[in-house]
């Protein structure tokens, strides 16, 4: 095998500025997505994901400008998620230089949107983002459901079945976030990651809960993920992407160094 | 001033390619165009593409671009990327079988759903991510280390009839041809515009290539 497992740093962008704090000692403007993207590119990030959390529709153009600027100087795949609701949103992101878009709640509201998007732009650029939470009790067979609104609103949809359906509708990749683990730094939900990764034959990106480098390796080895996504462990300079890759390599994972 | 035309037939990330070409050589003029005159008058031609082969061939016919592709592939440095590489073969088994441009006799096939890695784990399709590229001698590999990783995203791969046409392979898990060349034409399955330093180097090499193999 020589396909490398991927490490993807994720930046939350609000009104064109990176939020949730990025603290690099050698970065002048910690809120500038272009400067941060450039830094991650130099460290060896395999892709970069931007999550647009801008609340108001009027300010959505700011993410387009961010992508345009980053795409002019960072030549690795770029994914943009957040607020992707209609085909025209996708067109604008791709024209700005994004390679993939993440579709989340719009897919839950109307799954056919994924089909239309894949037909129009190709599966290779359609990432379906799944926010899942465990709903089974201890001792029961594992069961996870899709939640929307940042994990607050249950939908009753079984997460594994949903992943299979999204693949059938043309998703090229799944970005899987455990809402139970997100922000906890206690590691990925490995059972969830593995269940989804074994249920679909498209790549799965594990997300939510990374607190140390072993968590990343666990996501690949035990979770069977094809890529791992993390935000805070890289933002605060705790670890560089290169350190993360070297650690994964030391655990027998093939990475791009 | 030297110019390069990026063929625009509505399939793919033309802007990424244009930006990468411009970055690889700020001195060149990049035209994104579906106009046969502009393409014919450029010094070099890039034929990109992502998506499905049926839509690709349909768009090329609709826009009357087949002739200018054949023409420029005869007499200018010409770079095919991803679907723009596959379209140069005789036919593809995608979408139930599609006739292609046939500059390189051979077929485009899909990775089998049953492929597994050395640990017997099923391999995902599309083949997505950074994989090693084993080069065979060609001027466009200049200054790119052997076995460098490039970024791939595809479910189909080319099988040219002529072994000489293959100028690089990658493993997934079996070796497959990921670059082909003949005279002034060079084409790759991976995305140089998304392959960081080595990708930009390949584009830079293309932008100063005179088309001699």
Interface residues (C-beta under 8 A of the other chain):
Chain A: X1 X2 X3 X4 X5 X6 X41 X46 X71 X72 X73 X75 X76 X77 X94 X95 X96 X97 X99 X121 X122 X123 X124 X125 X172 X173 X201 X202 X203 X204 X224 X226 X227 X256
Chain B: X12 X13 X15 X16 X19 X20 X23 X50 X51 X52 X113 X117 X118 X121 X122 X123 X124 X125 X126 X127 X128 X129 X130 X131 X132 X149 X151 X152 X153 X154 X170 X171 X172 X173 X193 X194 X195 X196 X199 X200
